[in-house]
Structure formats: structure tokens, C-alpha cells
Amino acid sequence: MISLWVLVKGFSIIGVSAFGGGATMIKLIQETFVEKYNIIDAAEFASILGVTFLFPGLTGVKLAAIIGFKSSGILGALTAIIALN
């Protein structure tokens, strides 16, 4: 379980700096949470990304919810979504 502060810091920066929509967010989320913080690995990120494309809605928000949930449960999911927006 990671600190909620890591989720807030990572997703807040992405939310402020991601100009260009969901495709930009996907790459920034991958760089931040796969490469920088090592919360999930690349194969798991690819699986999560595939799941997010199955359901309607904003891909970045769904990625934030799943990564937050996997790292810190329901509180992590809510924290990640709020920090991203």
C-alpha cells in the first residue's frame, strides 16, 4: 500500500499538465506510475488499459480509479480521481 500523497502528487501534476486529452494522459500516467513510482509493471498497465477501453467514459479517469484502487483501495481510487480532476 502506497501513500495517498504519491497518488495526489502524481495525478495532480498529470491533471494540470495533460493538454491534448486522453491519449496524452495515458502516456503521462504510464511514465509516472509505471516508470517513476513503480506502482504497477508494464504488463499490468497494458492489461488495465485494455480494460478501460471496454467501458464508456474518460480513459484517464478510469485509469486513475483502477491504479488508485490497486494501490490503496477505495480511498486510493477516490483520491486519484479527485486529484486528476
N, C-alpha and C positions, 0 to 999 in steps of 0.2 A: 504494500500500500504506500503510495507516494503522498507527499504533502499536497494539500489543496493549493498552496501557494504556487507550486510549479504549474498546475493547471491554469490558475488565474493569470500568471505571468505569460505563459506560452500562448494561450488563446486570446488574451487581450492584445498582445502585440500583433497577432495574426489578424484580428478583427479590425484593428486600426490601419494596418498597412496593406491589406489584401485588396488592391484595386484590380478589377477585371473579373470579379465574380468567383464562382465555384471552382473553376479549373485552377485559378491562382491559389485559392485556399488549399486545394488538395496537395499541391507541391509544398507549400509552406508548412502544412500540418505534418507531412512526411519528414521534411527536414528537421522540424522542431522536435517531434515526439519519437521518431524512429532513430534519427542520426544524432541529435544533440542530447536528448534526455534518456534515450534507450528504454522507453517505457514499453514499447512493443517492437517486435522484429519486423523485417521487411515482408516476410511471407504472411505474417499475421495481418499486417497493414493491407496487403493486397486482398486478403480474404474479407476484411472489414469493408474495404472499398467496394468489392463486388456485392456485398450485402446491401450497402447503401444505395446502389443503383437499382435494386429490385423494388424499392418503395418510393412513392412520390414525396417530393419535398426538397428542401435545400440540402445538397450533399455535404456541405461544410458543417451544418448544424447536426446532421446525423452522425458524421464522423466524430464531432466533439462529444456528442452524447455517448457514443459507444466507447471511445477512448477514456472518457471520464468515468464511465461505469466500470470498465475493466480495471482501472487503476484505483478507484476509491469508492465504488458502489454508487448508490442513488445520489448521495450528496456530491460525489465527484461529477456525475452526469449533469446535475443541475448547475453546479459551479462552472463547468466547462461551457455549457450553453449560454449562461448569463455573461461570462467573460468574453465569449466570442462576439456577442451582440453588443 
